[in-house]
Amino acid sequence: MTASPDYPYSPSFQFWRRMLPRPALTFVLLLLLVAGCSGNDRDKDARGGADRRAATAVTTALCRTQDIPVVITATGRVEASASVAIRAQVGGILHTIHFREGREVRQGELLFTIDSRPYQAQLKAKEALLAKDQAELDNAVKELERYRPAAGKGFVSQVQADQAATRVASLKAAVLADRAAVDSARLDLQYCTLTAPFAGLAGEIQADAGNLVKAGDDTPLVIINRIAPVSVAFDIAGERLPEVQQAMGQGGLAVEVALAGSDQAVATGDLTFIDNSIDPATGLIRFKADFANTDRLLWPGRMVAVSLQLGHRRSVPVVPSQAVQIGQDGAHVFVARDDHTVAYRQVVTGVRHGGETEIVQGLAAGERVVTDGHLQLVDGGRIEDRSDRPAGVGNGTGTGNEGHRGAGANGEDGGQ
């Protein structure tokens, strides 16, 4: 407090001088002086604490150059490379089941036997009719051979000779029909035994022995899937088809799959199929890849994470993906500067893979970016870098004067 020149002689001072003894007055003045000094100290402590609170604790990482793969990611479904529904082609009693459901079956292995006795009897009847008509045909041929020279000599009429020729032709047709009937009966008899058309895994058996089965029933007796090799079908955005076609022009494309809940690829296969049209309703196009699947990890119907490898981008700037933030104006990062402050920087991103994001524009290799602690950061704000890094590594090379060069985020991680 600043006193006027006549402060010691003011009326109030004279009043308290008369009312208080000199020692008491001296004590009061000392108290006022100590209180003023304490107030100044508290103000200084408060300002110091505010300065310390202004520094936000963050972690940082360097922007560095490296090769990064160009990958299209999608969700795929495992499909059997071949599947067949075994149905009865003749009706009858299911006599015997020769395999166990859920087990591997070999190509040509006997699966089911239908009671063949009715079909054996039908075959014998057809064969007997064939033999009868064949005997009549042989006899008619011999009669025709006798009638032709006799008609030429006038011993029989020409009408009789023509009738004999007609009978031979009719019996020949009957014999041909009988042979076809015999072949059909033999085929029905063969249909009484059902075999596996290829090696695969048998599913659940839908009918037990002793049941009456019908030819062409809607419900198959069993379904066999070939799971080694196996296929994976997946859809990607049609707009990325040119990238795939360009990469395929340089050679075959590898496809990796990972099981749900894991980023670790469990199998690598080859792209084998691209559909001939893009679905106009969804804008997606169907792809398929084949996998050897010798370890049987890929099971038909299972959902998997698919990564279609298109190649690599060589020596491109990358940062940890968590360093890139998305705001109203697009993608941005906070660049740590040597004076322990940060600079807001818009960037253009490219490929994302394995926790790394390519920076197409807005950041240079060697600059250090904030990877954690973004929420309280502002452009020019103070930071306290708590990253674990070797001694002597600076906060970065950025000065904050490079300007906002990026236009936003336009990169993709290969997904849709």
C-alpha positions in Angstrom: 0.0 0.0 0.0 1.4 3.4 -1.0 0.9 6.2 1.6 0.6 9.9 0.8 3.3 12.2 2.2 1.2 13.2 5.1 0.3 9.6 6.0 1.9 9.7 9.5 -0.1 12.9 10.3 -3.5 11.9 9.0 -6.4 12.1 11.5 -7.0 8.4 11.5 -3.3 7.7 12.3 -3.4 10.3 15.1 -6.6 8.7 16.5 -5.1 5.2 16.7 -1.8 6.7 18.1 -3.8 8.3 21.0 -5.9 5.1 21.5 -3.2 2.5 21.4 0.0 2.2 23.3 3.2 2.5 21.3 4.1 -1.2 21.5 0.6 -2.3 20.4 0.7 0.1 17.5 4.1 -1.3 16.4 2.7 -4.9 16.6 -0.3 -4.0 14.3 1.9 -2.4 11.7 4.2 -5.5 11.6 1.1 -7.8 11.1 0.0 -5.7 8.1 3.4 -5.9 6.6 3.7 -9.7 7.0 0.2 -10.2 5.5 1.1 -8.2 2.4 4.2 -10.2 1.8 2.4 -13.5 2.2 -0.2 -12.4 -0.3 2.5 -11.6 -2.8 4.0 -15.1 -2.3 0.6 -16.8 -2.8 0.1 -14.9 -6.1 3.5 -16.0 -7.3 2.8 -19.6 -6.4 -0.5 -19.6 -8.1 1.0 -18.2 -11.3 3.8 -20.8 -11.2 1.2 -23.6 -10.7 -0.8 -22.3 -13.7 2.3 -22.3 -15.8 3.1 -25.9 -14.8 -0.5 -27.0 -15.5 -0.3 -25.6 -19.0 2.2 -28.3 -20.1 0.2 -31.3 -21.3 1.8 -34.7 -20.8 2.0 -36.5 -24.2 3.8 -39.3 -25.9 5.4 -38.9 -29.3 6.9 -40.8 -32.2 9.0 -40.0 -35.2 7.7 -39.8 -38.8 10.0 -42.2 -40.7 10.2 -43.7 -44.1 9.6 -47.4 -44.8 8.1 -49.7 -47.4 4.4 -50.3 -46.7 2.3 -52.9 -48.4 -0.8 -51.9 -50.4 -3.5 -54.1 -49.0 -7.3 -54.3 -49.6 -9.0 -55.7 -46.5 -12.5 -57.3 -46.5 -14.6 -59.8 -44.6 -14.8 -63.2 -46.4 -16.7 -66.4 -46.0 -15.0 -69.8 -46.3 -16.6 -72.1 -49.0 -16.0 -75.7 -49.9 -14.1 -75.9 -53.2 -16.7 -78.5 -54.2 -19.9 -79.6 -52.6 -22.4 -82.3 -53.6 -25.8 -83.3 -52.1 -26.2 -87.1 -52.3 -29.8 -88.0 -53.2 -31.4 -91.3 -54.1 -32.1 -91.7 -57.8 -34.4 -94.7 -57.3 -37.0 -95.3 -54.5 -36.8 -98.1 -52.0 -35.8 -99.2 -48.6 -32.4 -97.8 -47.4 -30.6 -101.0 -46.7 -27.1 -100.1 -45.5 -25.1 -97.1 -44.6 -21.4 -97.8 -45.2 -19.7 -94.7 -43.7 -19.7 -92.6 -40.5 -21.0 -89.0 -40.7 -18.5 -86.3 -40.1 -15.6 -88.4 -41.5 -13.5 -88.2 -44.6 -14.6 -90.3 -47.5 -12.6 -91.3 -50.5 -13.6 -90.8 -54.2 -15.7 -93.8 -55.3 -16.2 -95.0 -51.7 -19.6 -96.8 -51.1 -21.9 -94.6 -49.1 -25.5 -96.1 -49.2 -27.1 -99.3 -50.4 -30.8 -99.3 -51.3 -32.7 -102.7 -51.4 -32.0 -103.9 -54.9 -34.2 -107.0 -55.1 -37.1 -105.2 -56.9 -34.7 -103.8 -59.4 -33.0 -107.2 -60.0 -36.4 -108.7 -60.7 -37.2 -105.9 -63.2 -33.9 -106.5 -64.9 -34.6 -110.2 -65.3 -38.0 -109.5 -66.7 -36.6 -107.0 -69.3 -33.9 -109.5 -70.3 -36.5 -112.3 -70.8 -38.6 -110.0 -73.0 -35.5 -109.2 -75.0 -34.6 -112.9 -75.5 -38.2 -113.6 -76.7 -38.3 -110.8 -79.2 -34.8 -111.7 -80.4 -35.9 -115.3 -81.0 -38.9 -114.2 -83.0 -36.8 -111.9 -85.0 -34.4 -114.7 -85.9 -37.3 -116.8 -87.1 -38.8 -114.0 -89.1 -35.5 -113.4 -90.9 -35.4 -117.0 -91.9 -39.0 -116.8 -93.3 -38.1 -113.7 -95.3 -35.1 -115.4 -96.8 -37.5 -118.2 -98.0 -40.3 -115.9 -99.3 -38.1 -113.7 -101.4 -36.9 -116.4 -103.9 -40.3 -118.1 -103.9 -42.1 -114.9 -104.8 -39.7 -114.4 -107.7 -40.6 -117.8 -109.1 -44.3 -117.3 -108.4 -44.7 -119.9 -105.7 -46.0 -117.3 -103.3 -47.5 -113.9 -103.8 -45.6 -110.7 -103.5 -47.9 -109.6 -100.8 -46.8 -112.5 -98.6 -43.2 -111.6 -99.2 -43.8 -108.0 -98.2 -45.6 -109.0 -95.0 -42.6 -111.2 -94.1 -40.3 -108.2 -94.6 -42.6 -106.0 -92.5 -42.6 -108.5 -89.7 -38.8 -108.6 -89.6 -38.6 -104.8 -89.4 -41.1 -104.7 -86.6 -39.3 -107.3 -84.6 -36.0 -105.5 -85.1 -37.6 -102.3 -83.5 -39.0 -104.4 -80.7 -35.5 -105.9 -80.0 -34.0 -102.4 -79.9 -36.7 -101.2 -77.4 -36.1 -104.3 -75.3 -32.3 -103.6 -75.2 -33.0 -100.0 -74.1 -35.3 -101.4 -71.3 -32.6 -103.8 -70.2 -30.1 -100.9 -70.0 -32.5 -98.8 -68.0 -33.1 -101.6 -65.6 -29.4 -102.2 -65.2 -29.0 -98.4 -64.5 -31.7 -98.5 -61.8 -29.9 -101.5 -60.3 -26.7 -99.5 -60.2 -28.5 -96.6 -58.6 -29.2 -98.8 -55.6 -25.5 -98.2 -54.6 -24.5 -94.6 -53.9 -20.8 -93.7 -54.0 -18.8 -90.5 -53.3 -18.0 -88.6 -56.5 -14.9 -87.0 -55.0 -12.9 -87.1 -51.8 -14.3 -84.9 -49.1 -15.8 -84.5 -45.6 -19.2 -86.1 -45.1 -21.8 -84.1 -43.2 -24.8 -85.3 -41.2 -26.7 -88.3 -42.4 -30.4 -87.4 -42.9 -31.9 -90.9 -43.1 -31.3 -94.0 -41.1 -31.2 -97.5 -42.5 -34.6 -99.0 -42.9 -36.3 -95.8 -44.0 -38.1 -95.6 -47.3 -36.3 -93.1 -49.6 -37.8 -91.5 -52.7 -36.0 -90.7 -55.9 -35.0 -87.1 -56.1 -36.2 -86.2 -52.6 -35.7 -82.5 -51.7 -33.7 -83.6 -48.6 -30.4 -85.1 -49.5 -29.2 -88.2 -47.7 -25.9 -86.5 -46.9 -23.8 -83.5 -48.2 -20.1 -84.0 -49.0 -17.8 -80.9 -49.0 -14.3 -80.8 -50.3 -12.3 -78.7 -47.8 -8.8 -79.3 -49.0 -8.4 -77.2 -51.0 -10.9 -74.6 -49.9 -12.2 -71.3 -51.3 -12.8 -67.9 -49.6 -15.3 -65.6 -51.2 -15.2 -61.8 -50.4 -16.5 -58.5 -51.8 -14.6 -55.3 -52.3 -15.7 -51.9 -53.7 -16.0 -51.9 -57.5 -14.0 -48.7 -57.7 -10.9 -50.6 -56.6 -11.1 -53.1 -59.4 -8.7 -51.1 -61.6 -6.0 -51.4 -58.9 -6.5 -55.1 -58.7 -6.4 -55.5 -62.5 -3.2 -53.4 -62.7 -1.5 -55.5 -59.9 -2.6 -58.8 -61.6 -0.9 -57.6 -64.8 2.4 -57.9 -62.9 1.7 -61.4 -61.7 -0.5 -63.4 -59.4 -1.9 -61.8 -56.3 -1.5 -63.3 -52.8 -4.4 -63.4 -50.4 -4.0 -63.8 -46.6 -6.7 -64.7 -44.2 -6.9 -64.3 -40.4 -9.4 -65.8 -38.0 -11.9 -63.7 -36.2 -10.4 -61.8 -33.2 -6.8 -62.2 -34.5 -4.6 -60.1 -36.8 -2.2 -63.0 -37.4 -2.6 -64.5 -40.9 -3.2 -68.3 -40.7 -3.2 -69.1 -44.4 -2.0 -67.7 -47.7 -3.6 -68.4 -51.0 -4.0 -67.2 -54.6 -6.7 -65.0 -56.1 -8.5 -67.2 -58.6 -11.8 -65.6 -59.5 -13.2 -62.1 -60.2 -16.9 -61.8 -61.0 -17.9 -60.5 -64.4 -20.1 -57.7 -63.1 -20.4 -55.2 -60.2 -23.5 -55.5 -58.1 -25.4 -52.2 -59.0 -27.3 -52.3 -55.7 -24.2 -52.4 -53.5 -21.4 -51.3 -55.7 -19.4 -54.4 -54.7 -17.7 -57.1 -56.8 -17.2 -60.7 -55.8 -13.7 -62.2 -55.5 -12.5 -65.7 -54.6 -9.2 -67.1 -53.5 -8.1 -70.8 -53.1 -6.2 -72.1 -50.1 -4.5 -75.6 -49.7 -6.0 -75.8 -46.1 -4.0 -78.9 -45.3 -4.3 -78.2 -41.6 -8.1 -77.8 -41.9 -8.2 -74.4 -40.1 -10.5 -72.9 -42.6 -14.0 -74.5 -42.3 -16.9 -73.9 -44.7 -19.2 -71.1 -43.5 -16.6 -69.5 -41.2 -16.1 -65.7 -41.4 -12.5 -64.6 -41.9 -10.6 -61.4 -42.3 -9.2 -61.2 -45.8 -6.1 -59.2 -47.0 -5.6 -58.9 -50.7 -1.9 -58.0 -51.4 -1.5 -55.5 -54.3 2.2 -54.7 -53.8 4.3 -52.2 -51.8 4.8 -48.4 -51.7 8.5 -47.9 -51.4 10.2 -45.5 -48.9 7.1 -43.5 -47.9 6.7 -41.4 -44.8 4.7 -43.2 -42.1 3.5 -42.5 -38.6 1.7 -44.6 -36.0 -2.0 -44.6 -36.9 -3.0 -43.2 -33.5 -1.1 -40.0 -34.3 -3.6 -39.1 -37.1 -6.8 -37.5 -35.8 -9.9 -36.8 -37.8 -11.7 -33.5 -37.3 -14.2 -31.3 -39.1 -11.5 -30.2 -41.5 -10.1 -33.7 -42.2 -7.0 -35.5 -41.0 -4.5 -33.7 -38.8 -1.6 -34.3 -36.5 0.1 -32.4 -33.7 3.9 -31.9 -34.5 6.1 -31.6 -31.4 8.6 -28.8 -31.7 12.0 -28.2 -30.0 10.6 -25.5 -27.7 8.3 -28.0 -26.1 5.2 -26.8 -27.9 3.0 -28.4 -30.6 1.9 -27.2 -34.0 -1.4 -28.2 -35.5 -0.8 -29.7 -39.0 -3.4 -30.9 -41.6 -2.2 -34.0 -43.5 -3.2 -36.1 -46.4 -3.1 -39.8 -45.6 -2.6 -42.9 -47.8 -2.4 -46.6 -47.0 -2.9 -47.8 -43.5 -1.4 -51.2 -42.5 -0.1 -52.8 -39.4 -0.7 -49.8 -37.1 1.1 -47.5 -39.5 -0.4 -44.8 -41.8 1.2 -43.4 -44.9 1.5 -39.6 -45.0 1.1 -38.4 -48.5 1.3 -34.7 -47.8 1.8 -32.4 -44.8 4.6 -34.1 -42.9 8.2 -34.9 -43.5 10.3 -37.8 -42.3 12.2 -36.9 -39.1 9.4 -34.8 -37.6 8.0 -35.9 -34.3 4.2 -36.2 -33.8 2.0 -36.7 -30.8 0.6 -40.2 -30.4 -1.2 -39.9 -27.1 -2.7 -37.0 -25.1 -4.5 -35.2 -28.0 -7.6 -34.2 -26.1 -6.1 -31.2 -24.3 -3.8 -30.0 -27.1 -4.2 -26.7 -28.9 -2.0 -25.2 -31.6 1.0 -23.7 -29.8 0.2 -25.3 -26.5 3.0 -26.5 -24.2 3.7 -30.2 -23.8 5.8 -32.5 -21.6 7.0 -35.4 -23.7 7.0 -38.6 -21.7 8.0 -40.9 -24.5 10.7 -43.6 -23.9 13.4 -42.8 -26.4 17.2 -42.7 -26.5 19.0 -39.8 -25.0 19.8 -37.0 -27.3 16.8 -37.4 -29.6 15.1 -34.1 -30.0 11.4 -33.3 -30.1 11.4 -32.9 -33.8 12.6 -30.8 -36.7 9.4 -28.9 -37.3 9.3 -25.2 -36.6 5.6 -24.7 -36.9 6.1 -22.3 -39.9 5.7 -24.9 -42.6 2.0 -24.1 -43.2 -1.0 -26.3 -43.5 -0.3 -28.2 -46.7 -2.7 -31.1 -46.4 -6.2 -31.0 -47.7 -7.6 -33.7 -45.5 -7.7 -37.5 -45.3 -8.1 -39.3 -48.5 -6.2 -42.5 -47.8 -7.6 -45.9 -47.4 -6.6 -48.9 -45.4 -7.6 -51.3 -48.1 -11.0 -51.8 -46.6 -14.3 -50.8 -48.0 
